[in-house]
């Protein structure tokens, strides 16, 4: 396994692994900046635990930026979805489209 894949795997396990039940107990509608701050804290801890060297710094920076950008995209999508009233027919159409794309 190359180093980038190893970093991704460890980061994902760190972010979603052992303390998942504690994260599930948190409210789902927390604002985006809180999620970003939590991810930054986890990334900082993971970087320290991995002992990222100067040679790995460029890869780590790219990986961290990717993780944070994805969290921000998901937060923006969540906010956009929550802003549409449940009674809006377009919401039902989007749900039907999303459900049809999910594997059975």
C-alpha positions, -999 to +999 in steps of 0.1 A: +000+000+000+015+033-010+018+061+016-011+082+003-035+053+005-021+045+040-027+081+051-062+081+037-071+049+054-057+059+088-074+093+085-108+078+077-105+053+105-095+081+128-124+104+118-151+077+116-137+048+135-136+041+172-156+070+185-184+068+159-210+063+185-201+095+202-203+114+170-237+098+162-250+112+194-242+148+183-270+167+166-271+163+129-279+199+122-248+214+137-235+244+117-208+238+091-180+257+108-183+233+139-178+203+116-148+219+100-133+227+134-138+191+146-122+178+114-093+202+118-088+190+154-088+153+143-065+160+114-040+178+138-041+148+162-037+123+133-008+143+119+009+142+152+001+105+157+015+096+123+046+116+128+044+133+094+079+141+082+091+171+062+092+149+031+055+139+036+043+174+044+032+182+008+011+150+006-003+157+041-012+193+031-030+181+000-048+153+019-059+177+047-071+203+022-091+175+004-108+164+036-117+199+047-130+208+012-152+177+012-166+186+046-174+221+035-191+208+003-212+184+023-221+211+048-232+234+020-253+207+004-269+199+037-278+236+043-292+238+007-313+207+013-326+219+047-336+253+032-362+236+009-395+231+027-408+195+030-439+205+011-419+215-020-426+191-049-390+196-061-378+180-028-398+149-034-384+147-070-348+150-057-354+123-031-368+100-057-338+107-080-314+101-051-331+069-041-330+056-076-292+060-078-286+041-046-275+005-050-302-020-040 
